[in-house]
Amino acid sequence: MQSNQPDQPDQPKQPHPDDPHAPDRRRPPAGPAPRAEDRTASGAAPAPDAEQTARLVRFRLPAPAAPDGAEDAREAARAGIDPAVHRELLLGFEEQVRQAAAGLLADTGFAGLVARLPFRPGEHVVAIGESTTADRLSWFEILRRLLPAGVRLSNLAVPGCTTTQALAQLPALALRRPDWVLCMLGANDVQRLGPDAVRLVSADETRRNLLLLRELAGRRTSARWIWLTPAGVHAERVAAYPHFRRAGIGWANEDIDAVAAFLRSHPEPTVDTRPAVPATADGDGTAADPHQPDGLHLTLAGQRSVAAALVRALAGPA
């Protein structure tokens, strides 16, 4: 199936997902500061290792996979990554997404559901969200490969984005003139900070922001709106993850459930992603495991499950 090419969003590239609450900071993955003896002769910190590099590239805003693209080169330069390595990673992510979509479409019953989705050639589908959607292996990027040629998709998701910060994206959203908006927000709002476990964004503010986002978008566009609930987290992994422990941050499924309940109480269609990504206590770390080691971000298998849940929820009658 022919791939749909993404639009270039009008916003800066974003940081590594292990700093989900600070989208304006650009720095390497969290960890101890390099010691003086670990620095290069020029005084710079050593380059990230292969695994860190892959995560840096994976969670930056998706860009078209066009060989020798100028934007690809600029992103590689900003991240301090060799352009050839950067390009190889992009192509690798593209291939993983293609295979994920092809695997879903191999099921004729599922392919029939895809054919009944409401998105039609000539229409523009825009996603807003945080790292779950900004991921180059995201459910939205898989959806891009499921839909027929002619359906235009733009990914405006920003790693670390809260509902408060998403309000600032309304001008960019309106400029896209979307026919559909897929909105997956709230996971960063419920981040708990410090020994008192205070929410990053209060529950009242989250509800206000979500309503305001929908209302103001409705004034600026004629787009049809679809909510996706935040995915559940693997609580034990979140609690044990070294970066989160050092930073004093955490997430709880009870908070995510509250956001989901609020979204489901409104008239717009809501895709509940939580059953697709079970927050099990014993993830086995295999290819089918939906959560990464941090318990927060999704694996490709988790993203594929979210994409499948969206298709099943939105497919019209036969």
TIDREN-950835 format. One record per residue (C-alpha): y negated, x, z negated. Coordinates in steps of 0.05 Angstrom, whole numbers. Layout:
<rs>
<r><c2>Y</c2><c1>X</c1><c3>Z</c3></r>
...
</rs>
This chain:
<rs>
<r><c2>0</c2><c1>0</c1><c3>0</c3></r>
<r><c2>-69</c2><c1>26</c1><c3>17</c3></r>
<r><c2>-110</c2><c1>51</c1><c3>-41</c3></r>
<r><c2>-178</c2><c1>22</c1><c3>-58</c3></r>
<r><c2>-232</c2><c1>75</c1><c3>-67</c3></r>
<r><c2>-276</c2><c1>70</c1><c3>-129</c3></r>
<r><c2>-351</c2><c1>68</c1><c3>-128</c3></r>
<r><c2>-390</c2><c1>125</c1><c3>-161</c3></r>
<r><c2>-419</c2><c1>99</c1><c3>-227</c3></r>
<r><c2>-491</c2><c1>116</c1><c3>-243</c3></r>
<r><c2>-480</c2><c1>151</c1><c3>-310</c3></r>
<r><c2>-463</c2><c1>220</c1><c3>-338</c3></r>
<r><c2>-393</c2><c1>246</c1><c3>-348</c3></r>
<r><c2>-364</c2><c1>237</c1><c3>-417</c3></r>
<r><c2>-331</c2><c1>279</c1><c3>-471</c3></r>
<r><c2>-260</c2><c1>289</c1><c3>-493</c3></r>
<r><c2>-228</c2><c1>226</c1><c3>-522</c3></r>
<r><c2>-214</c2><c1>258</c1><c3>-589</c3></r>
<r><c2>-287</c2><c1>246</c1><c3>-605</c3></r>
<r><c2>-286</c2><c1>171</c1><c3>-589</c3></r>
<r><c2>-345</c2><c1>152</c1><c3>-632</c3></r>
<r><c2>-396</c2><c1>200</c1><c3>-601</c3></r>
<r><c2>-401</c2><c1>188</c1><c3>-526</c3></r>
<r><c2>-466</c2><c1>227</c1><c3>-519</c3></r>
<r><c2>-437</c2><c1>293</c1><c3>-543</c3></r>
<r><c2>-402</c2><c1>339</c1><c3>-494</c3></r>
<r><c2>-357</c2><c1>391</c1><c3>-527</c3></r>
<r><c2>-286</c2><c1>416</c1><c3>-523</c3></r>
<r><c2>-231</c2><c1>380</c1><c3>-561</c3></r>
<r><c2>-243</c2><c1>381</c1><c3>-636</c3></r>
<r><c2>-215</c2><c1>437</c1><c3>-677</c3></r>
<r><c2>-236</c2><c1>498</c1><c3>-718</c3></r>
<r><c2>-296</c2><c1>536</c1><c3>-689</c3></r>
<r><c2>-274</c2><c1>598</c1><c3>-651</c3></r>
<r><c2>-275</c2><c1>661</c1><c3>-693</c3></r>
<r><c2>-319</c2><c1>719</c1><c3>-671</c3></r>
<r><c2>-257</c2><c1>758</c1><c3>-651</c3></r>
<r><c2>-234</c2><c1>699</c1><c3>-608</c3></r>
<r><c2>-296</c2><c1>699</c1><c3>-565</c3></r>
<r><c2>-301</c2><c1>730</c1><c3>-497</c3></r>
<r><c2>-341</c2><c1>793</c1><c3>-482</c3></r>
<r><c2>-399</c2><c1>749</c1><c3>-461</c3></r>
<r><c2>-400</c2><c1>714</c1><c3>-528</c3></r>
<r><c2>-374</c2><c1>648</c1><c3>-500</c3></r>
<r><c2>-317</c2><c1>610</c1><c3>-533</c3></r>
<r><c2>-250</c2><c1>618</c1><c3>-497</c3></r>
<r><c2>-234</c2><c1>567</c1><c3>-442</c3></r>
<r><c2>-190</c2><c1>508</c1><c3>-463</c3></r>
<r><c2>-115</c2><c1>516</c1><c3>-453</c3></r>
<r><c2>-78</c2><c1>477</c1><c3>-400</c3></r>
<r><c2>-64</c2><c1>417</c1><c3>-443</c3></r>
<r><c2>-136</c2><c1>411</c1><c3>-467</c3></r>
<r><c2>-161</c2><c1>420</c1><c3>-396</c3></r>
<r><c2>-117</c2><c1>363</c1><c3>-372</c3></r>
<r><c2>-143</c2><c1>317</c1><c3>-426</c3></r>
<r><c2>-215</c2><c1>335</c1><c3>-411</c3></r>
<r><c2>-206</c2><c1>317</c1><c3>-338</c3></r>
<r><c2>-163</c2><c1>256</c1><c3>-351</c3></r>
<r><c2>-213</c2><c1>222</c1><c3>-396</c3></r>
<r><c2>-276</c2><c1>235</c1><c3>-356</c3></r>
<r><c2>-301</c2><c1>178</c1><c3>-315</c3></r>
<r><c2>-255</c2><c1>166</c1><c3>-255</c3></r>
<r><c2>-282</c2><c1>191</c1><c3>-188</c3></r>
<r><c2>-255</c2><c1>184</c1><c3>-117</c3></r>
<r><c2>-200</c2><c1>233</c1><c3>-99</c3></r>
<r><c2>-235</c2><c1>263</c1><c3>-39</c3></r>
<r><c2>-218</c2><c1>336</c1><c3>-22</c3></r>
<r><c2>-275</c2><c1>384</c1><c3>-35</c3></r>
<r><c2>-318</c2><c1>328</c1><c3>-62</c3></r>
<r><c2>-385</c2><c1>352</c1><c3>-87</c3></r>
<r><c2>-381</c2><c1>310</c1><c3>-150</c3></r>
<r><c2>-313</c2><c1>339</c1><c3>-167</c3></r>
<r><c2>-342</c2><c1>409</c1><c3>-162</c3></r>
<r><c2>-401</c2><c1>390</c1><c3>-208</c3></r>
<r><c2>-354</c2><c1>359</c1><c3>-259</c3></r>
<r><c2>-310</c2><c1>421</c1><c3>-259</c3></r>
<r><c2>-371</c2><c1>466</c1><c3>-268</c3></r>
<r><c2>-397</c2><c1>424</c1><c3>-327</c3></r>
<r><c2>-329</c2><c1>427</c1><c3>-361</c3></r>
<r><c2>-320</c2><c1>502</c1><c3>-347</c3></r>
<r><c2>-256</c2><c1>488</c1><c3>-308</c3></r>
<r><c2>-235</c2><c1>526</c1><c3>-246</c3></r>
<r><c2>-249</c2><c1>479</c1><c3>-187</c3></r>
<r><c2>-179</c2><c1>489</c1><c3>-158</c3></r>
<r><c2>-147</c2><c1>471</c1><c3>-225</c3></r>
<r><c2>-193</c2><c1>411</c1><c3>-231</c3></r>
<r><c2>-175</c2><c1>387</c1><c3>-162</c3></r>
<r><c2>-101</c2><c1>396</c1><c3>-174</c3></r>
<r><c2>-106</c2><c1>355</c1><c3>-238</c3></r>
<r><c2>-143</c2><c1>299</c1><c3>-201</c3></r>
<r><c2>-90</c2><c1>296</c1><c3>-148</c3></r>
<r><c2>-36</c2><c1>296</c1><c3>-201</c3></r>
<r><c2>-68</c2><c1>237</c1><c3>-237</c3></r>
<r><c2>-76</c2><c1>200</c1><c3>-171</c3></r>
<r><c2>-2</c2><c1>210</c1><c3>-156</c3></r>
<r><c2>19</c2><c1>185</c1><c3>-225</c3></r>
<r><c2>-22</c2><c1>122</c1><c3>-217</c3></r>
<r><c2>6</c2><c1>111</c1><c3>-147</c3></r>
<r><c2>77</c2><c1>117</c1><c3>-173</c3></r>
<r><c2>63</c2><c1>70</c1><c3>-231</c3></r>
<r><c2>36</c2><c1>17</c1><c3>-184</c3></r>
<r><c2>93</c2><c1>27</c1><c3>-135</c3></r>
<r><c2>144</c2><c1>20</c1><c3>-191</c3></r>
<r><c2>113</c2><c1>-47</c1><c3>-211</c3></r>
<r><c2>111</c2><c1>-72</c1><c3>-139</c3></r>
<r><c2>184</c2><c1>-53</c1><c3>-129</c3></r>
<r><c2>200</c2><c1>-116</c1><c3>-169</c3></r>
<r><c2>193</c2><c1>-172</c1><c3>-118</c3></r>
<r><c2>179</c2><c1>-223</c1><c3>-172</c3></r>
<r><c2>121</c2><c1>-181</c1><c3>-198</c3></r>
<r><c2>96</c2><c1>-168</c1><c3>-127</c3></r>
<r><c2>93</c2><c1>-244</c1><c3>-119</c3></r>
<r><c2>49</c2><c1>-248</c1><c3>-181</c3></r>
<r><c2>2</c2><c1>-195</c1><c3>-153</c3></r>
<r><c2>-5</c2><c1>-236</c1><c3>-90</c3></r>
<r><c2>-29</c2><c1>-295</c1><c3>-132</c3></r>
<r><c2>-84</c2><c1>-256</c1><c3>-168</c3></r>
<r><c2>-154</c2><c1>-287</c1><c3>-158</c3></r>
<r><c2>-185</c2><c1>-223</c1><c3>-131</c3></r>
<r><c2>-196</c2><c1>-228</c1><c3>-56</c3></r>
<r><c2>-216</c2><c1>-178</c1><c3>-1</c3></r>
<r><c2>-291</c2><c1>-173</c1><c3>2</c3></r>
<r><c2>-299</c2><c1>-185</c1><c3>-73</c3></r>
<r><c2>-323</c2><c1>-133</c1><c3>-123</c3></r>
<r><c2>-287</c2><c1>-124</c1><c3>-189</c3></r>
<r><c2>-323</c2><c1>-83</c1><c3>-243</c3></r>
<r><c2>-293</c2><c1>-58</c1><c3>-308</c3></r>
<r><c2>-332</c2><c1>-43</c1><c3>-371</c3></r>
<r><c2>-299</c2><c1>-13</c1><c3>-432</c3></r>
<r><c2>-282</c2><c1>51</c1><c3>-470</c3></r>
<r><c2>-231</c2><c1>107</c1><c3>-462</c3></r>
<r><c2>-172</c2><c1>60</c1><c3>-451</c3></r>
<r><c2>-206</c2><c1>38</c1><c3>-387</c3></r>
<r><c2>-242</c2><c1>103</c1><c3>-369</c3></r>
<r><c2>-175</c2><c1>140</c1><c3>-370</c3></r>
<r><c2>-157</c2><c1>165</c1><c3>-300</c3></r>
<r><c2>-88</c2><c1>136</c1><c3>-314</c3></r>
<r><c2>-116</c2><c1>70</c1><c3>-339</c3></r>
<r><c2>-93</c2><c1>-1</c1><c3>-327</c3></r>
<r><c2>-154</c2><c1>-10</c1><c3>-283</c3></r>
<r><c2>-136</c2><c1>49</c1><c3>-239</c3></r>
<r><c2>-65</c2><c1>20</c1><c3>-233</c3></r>
<r><c2>-95</c2><c1>-47</c1><c3>-215</c3></r>
<r><c2>-135</c2><c1>-13</c1><c3>-160</c3></r>
<r><c2>-69</c2><c1>8</c1><c3>-127</c3></r>
<r><c2>-38</c2><c1>-61</c1><c3>-136</c3></r>
<r><c2>-92</c2><c1>-99</c1><c3>-100</c3></r>
<r><c2>-98</c2><c1>-105</c1><c3>-25</c3></r>
<r><c2>-147</c2><c1>-63</c1><c3>16</c3></r>
<r><c2>-215</c2><c1>-95</c1><c3>18</c3></r>
<r><c2>-220</c2><c1>-111</c1><c3>-56</c3></r>
<r><c2>-274</c2><c1>-65</c1><c3>-83</c3></r>
<r><c2>-267</c2><c1>-37</c1><c3>-153</c3></r>
<r><c2>-318</c2><c1>0</c1><c3>-196</c3></r>
<r><c2>-301</c2><c1>31</c1><c3>-264</c3></r>
<r><c2>-361</c2><c1>33</c1><c3>-310</c3></r>
<r><c2>-321</c2><c1>47</c1><c3>-373</c3></r>
<r><c2>-347</c2><c1>102</c1><c3>-419</c3></r>
<r><c2>-303</c2><c1>139</c1><c3>-470</c3></r>
<r><c2>-326</c2><c1>124</c1><c3>-541</c3></r>
<r><c2>-367</c2><c1>63</c1><c3>-521</c3></r>
<r><c2>-381</c2><c1>10</c1><c3>-574</c3></r>
<r><c2>-403</c2><c1>-61</c1><c3>-560</c3></r>
<r><c2>-474</c2><c1>-40</c1><c3>-581</c3></r>
<r><c2>-475</c2><c1>17</c1><c3>-530</c3></r>
<r><c2>-445</c2><c1>-29</c1><c3>-476</c3></r>
<r><c2>-508</c2><c1>-71</c1><c3>-478</c3></r>
<r><c2>-545</c2><c1>-12</c1><c3>-448</c3></r>
<r><c2>-498</c2><c1>-16</c1><c3>-388</c3></r>
<r><c2>-523</c2><c1>-84</c1><c3>-366</c3></r>
<r><c2>-573</c2><c1>-57</c1><c3>-315</c3></r>
<r><c2>-518</c2><c1>-15</c1><c3>-282</c3></r>
<r><c2>-472</c2><c1>-75</c1><c3>-283</c3></r>
<r><c2>-523</c2><c1>-120</c1><c3>-250</c3></r>
<r><c2>-537</c2><c1>-68</c1><c3>-196</c3></r>
<r><c2>-464</c2><c1>-70</c1><c3>-177</c3></r>
<r><c2>-469</c2><c1>-145</c1><c3>-161</c3></r>
<r><c2>-398</c2><c1>-159</c1><c3>-185</c3></r>
<r><c2>-357</c2><c1>-220</c1><c3>-168</c3></r>
<r><c2>-313</c2><c1>-206</c1><c3>-228</c3></r>
<r><c2>-322</c2><c1>-169</c1><c3>-293</c3></r>
<r><c2>-263</c2><c1>-144</c1><c3>-334</c3></r>
<r><c2>-287</c2><c1>-127</c1><c3>-404</c3></r>
<r><c2>-244</c2><c1>-89</c1><c3>-455</c3></r>
<r><c2>-286</c2><c1>-70</c1><c3>-515</c3></r>
<r><c2>-282</c2><c1>-70</c1><c3>-591</c3></r>
<r><c2>-234</c2><c1>-13</c1><c3>-607</c3></r>
<r><c2>-289</c2><c1>36</c1><c3>-624</c3></r>
<r><c2>-328</c2><c1>-16</c1><c3>-664</c3></r>
<r><c2>-271</c2><c1>-22</c1><c3>-714</c3></r>
<r><c2>-266</c2><c1>52</c1><c3>-726</c3></r>
<r><c2>-268</c2><c1>64</c1><c3>-801</c3></r>
<r><c2>-311</c2><c1>121</c1><c3>-829</c3></r>
<r><c2>-306</c2><c1>162</c1><c3>-892</c3></r>
<r><c2>-273</c2><c1>149</c1><c3>-959</c3></r>
<r><c2>-303</c2><c1>79</c1><c3>-963</c3></r>
<r><c2>-274</c2><c1>62</c1><c3>-895</c3></r>
<r><c2>-338</c2><c1>31</c1><c3>-869</c3></r>
<r><c2>-335</c2><c1>2</c1><c3>-799</c3></r>
<r><c2>-373</c2><c1>39</c1><c3>-745</c3></r>
<r><c2>-401</c2><c1>-28</c1><c3>-722</c3></r>
<r><c2>-399</c2><c1>-87</c1><c3>-770</c3></r>
<r><c2>-357</c2><c1>-148</c1><c3>-753</c3></r>
<r><c2>-419</c2><c1>-191</c1><c3>-748</c3></r>
<r><c2>-452</c2><c1>-142</c1><c3>-700</c3></r>
<r><c2>-390</c2><c1>-137</c1><c3>-657</c3></r>
<r><c2>-387</c2><c1>-212</c1><c3>-650</c3></r>
<r><c2>-462</c2><c1>-215</c1><c3>-634</c3></r>
<r><c2>-456</c2><c1>-159</c1><c3>-583</c3></r>
<r><c2>-398</c2><c1>-190</c1><c3>-546</c3></r>
<r><c2>-432</c2><c1>-258</c1><c3>-541</c3></r>
<r><c2>-497</c2><c1>-225</c1><c3>-520</c3></r>
<r><c2>-462</c2><c1>-182</c1><c3>-468</c3></r>
<r><c2>-431</c2><c1>-243</c1><c3>-437</c3></r>
<r><c2>-495</c2><c1>-284</c1><c3>-440</c3></r>
<r><c2>-541</c2><c1>-231</c1><c3>-411</c3></r>
<r><c2>-491</c2><c1>-212</c1><c3>-357</c3></r>
<r><c2>-488</c2><c1>-286</c1><c3>-338</c3></r>
<r><c2>-564</c2><c1>-287</c1><c3>-329</c3></r>
<r><c2>-564</c2><c1>-226</c1><c3>-284</c3></r>
<r><c2>-501</c2><c1>-238</c1><c3>-243</c3></r>
<r><c2>-457</c2><c1>-295</c1><c3>-220</c3></r>
<r><c2>-394</c2><c1>-257</c1><c3>-237</c3></r>
<r><c2>-333</c2><c1>-290</c1><c3>-266</c3></r>
<r><c2>-316</c2><c1>-259</c1><c3>-333</c3></r>
<r><c2>-249</c2><c1>-238</c1><c3>-362</c3></r>
<r><c2>-238</c2><c1>-208</c1><c3>-431</c3></r>
<r><c2>-182</c2><c1>-160</c1><c3>-449</c3></r>
<r><c2>-168</c2><c1>-152</c1><c3>-523</c3></r>
<r><c2>-166</c2><c1>-81</c1><c3>-551</c3></r>
<r><c2>-95</c2><c1>-53</c1><c3>-552</c3></r>
<r><c2>-61</c2><c1>-44</c1><c3>-618</c3></r>
<r><c2>-56</c2><c1>25</c1><c3>-650</c3></r>
<r><c2>3</c2><c1>62</c1><c3>-680</c3></r>
<r><c2>-21</c2><c1>63</c1><c3>-752</c3></r>
<r><c2>24</c2><c1>118</c1><c3>-777</c3></r>
<r><c2>4</c2><c1>166</c1><c3>-722</c3></r>
<r><c2>-70</c2><c1>150</c1><c3>-730</c3></r>
<r><c2>-65</c2><c1>165</c1><c3>-804</c3></r>
<r><c2>-29</c2><c1>231</c1><c3>-792</c3></r>
<r><c2>-68</c2><c1>257</c1><c3>-732</c3></r>
<r><c2>-103</c2><c1>322</c1><c3>-753</c3></r>
<r><c2>-169</c2><c1>310</c1><c3>-717</c3></r>
<r><c2>-177</c2><c1>241</c1><c3>-747</c3></r>
<r><c2>-159</c2><c1>267</c1><c3>-816</c3></r>
<r><c2>-210</c2><c1>323</c1><c3>-812</c3></r>
<r><c2>-263</c2><c1>275</c1><c3>-786</c3></r>
<r><c2>-247</c2><c1>223</c1><c3>-839</c3></r>
<r><c2>-238</c2><c1>167</c1><c3>-788</c3></r>
<r><c2>-184</c2><c1>116</c1><c3>-776</c3></r>
<r><c2>-165</c2><c1>49</c1><c3>-745</c3></r>
<r><c2>-126</c2><c1>-11</c1><c3>-770</c3></r>
<r><c2>-91</c2><c1>-65</c1><c3>-730</c3></r>
<r><c2>-119</c2><c1>-119</c1><c3>-775</c3></r>
<r><c2>-189</c2><c1>-103</c1><c3>-749</c3></r>
<r><c2>-165</c2><c1>-104</c1><c3>-677</c3></r>
<r><c2>-130</c2><c1>-170</c1><c3>-690</c3></r>
<r><c2>-196</c2><c1>-199</c1><c3>-714</c3></r>
<r><c2>-232</c2><c1>-178</c1><c3>-650</c3></r>
<r><c2>-175</c2><c1>-208</c1><c3>-609</c3></r>
<r><c2>-178</c2><c1>-274</c1><c3>-647</c3></r>
<r><c2>-253</c2><c1>-278</c1><c3>-634</c3></r>
<r><c2>-245</c2><c1>-266</c1><c3>-559</c3></r>
<r><c2>-189</c2><c1>-316</c1><c3>-553</c3></r>
<r><c2>-232</c2><c1>-370</c1><c3>-586</c3></r>
<r><c2>-280</c2><c1>-369</c1><c3>-526</c3></r>
<r><c2>-274</c2><c1>-406</c1><c3>-460</c3></r>
<r><c2>-269</c2><c1>-346</c1><c3>-414</c3></r>
<r><c2>-198</c2><c1>-323</c1><c3>-395</c3></r>
<r><c2>-172</c2><c1>-271</c1><c3>-445</c3></r>
<r><c2>-115</c2><c1>-223</c1><c3>-432</c3></r>
<r><c2>-82</c2><c1>-206</c1><c3>-498</c3></r>
<r><c2>-59</c2><c1>-134</c1><c3>-490</c3></r>
<r><c2>-29</c2><c1>-127</c1><c3>-559</c3></r>
<r><c2>41</c2><c1>-153</c1><c3>-543</c3></r>
<r><c2>43</c2><c1>-105</c1><c3>-483</c3></r>
<r><c2>31</c2><c1>-45</c1><c3>-528</c3></r>
<r><c2>71</c2><c1>-57</c1><c3>-592</c3></r>
<r><c2>45</c2><c1>-20</c1><c3>-653</c3></r>
<r><c2>115</c2><c1>2</c1><c3>-674</c3></r>
<r><c2>127</c2><c1>45</c1><c3>-734</c3></r>
<r><c2>178</c2><c1>89</c1><c3>-699</c3></r>
<r><c2>153</c2><c1>109</c1><c3>-630</c3></r>
<r><c2>204</c2><c1>157</c1><c3>-602</c3></r>
<r><c2>158</c2><c1>201</c1><c3>-560</c3></r>
<r><c2>197</c2><c1>187</c1><c3>-496</c3></r>
<r><c2>167</c2><c1>169</c1><c3>-429</c3></r>
<r><c2>169</c2><c1>95</c1><c3>-449</c3></r>
<r><c2>128</c2><c1>107</c1><c3>-513</c3></r>
<r><c2>62</c2><c1>69</c1><c3>-504</c3></r>
<r><c2>20</c2><c1>112</c1><c3>-551</c3></r>
<r><c2>-2</c2><c1>184</c1><c3>-548</c3></r>
<r><c2>8</c2><c1>229</c1><c3>-609</c3></r>
<r><c2>-59</c2><c1>207</c1><c3>-637</c3></r>
<r><c2>-34</c2><c1>135</c1><c3>-642</c3></r>
<r><c2>-98</c2><c1>109</c1><c3>-610</c3></r>
<r><c2>-98</c2><c1>128</c1><c3>-537</c3></r>
<r><c2>-45</c2><c1>101</c1><c3>-489</c3></r>
<r><c2>6</c2><c1>138</c1><c3>-448</c3></r>
<r><c2>17</c2><c1>122</c1><c3>-375</c3></r>
<r><c2>73</c2><c1>76</c1><c3>-398</c3></r>
<r><c2>25</c2><c1>39</c1><c3>-444</c3></r>
<r><c2>-27</c2><c1>33</c1><c3>-389</c3></r>
<r><c2>25</c2><c1>7</c1><c3>-341</c3></r>
<r><c2>44</c2><c1>-46</c1><c3>-392</c3></r>
<r><c2>-28</c2><c1>-68</c1><c3>-399</c3></r>
<r><c2>-36</c2><c1>-73</c1><c3>-323</c3></r>
<r><c2>28</c2><c1>-115</c1><c3>-320</c3></r>
<r><c2>3</c2><c1>-160</c1><c3>-376</c3></r>
<r><c2>-62</c2><c1>-172</c1><c3>-338</c3></r>
<r><c2>-26</c2><c1>-190</c1><c3>-274</c3></r>
<r><c2>20</c2><c1>-239</c1><c3>-311</c3></r>
<r><c2>-38</c2><c1>-271</c1><c3>-348</c3></r>
<r><c2>-83</c2><c1>-280</c1><c3>-286</c3></r>
<r><c2>-33</c2><c1>-297</c1><c3>-231</c3></r>
<r><c2>-45</c2><c1>-367</c1><c3>-206</c3></r>
<r><c2>9</c2><c1>-419</c1><c3>-195</c3></r>
<r><c2>60</c2><c1>-407</c1><c3>-140</c3></r>
</rs>
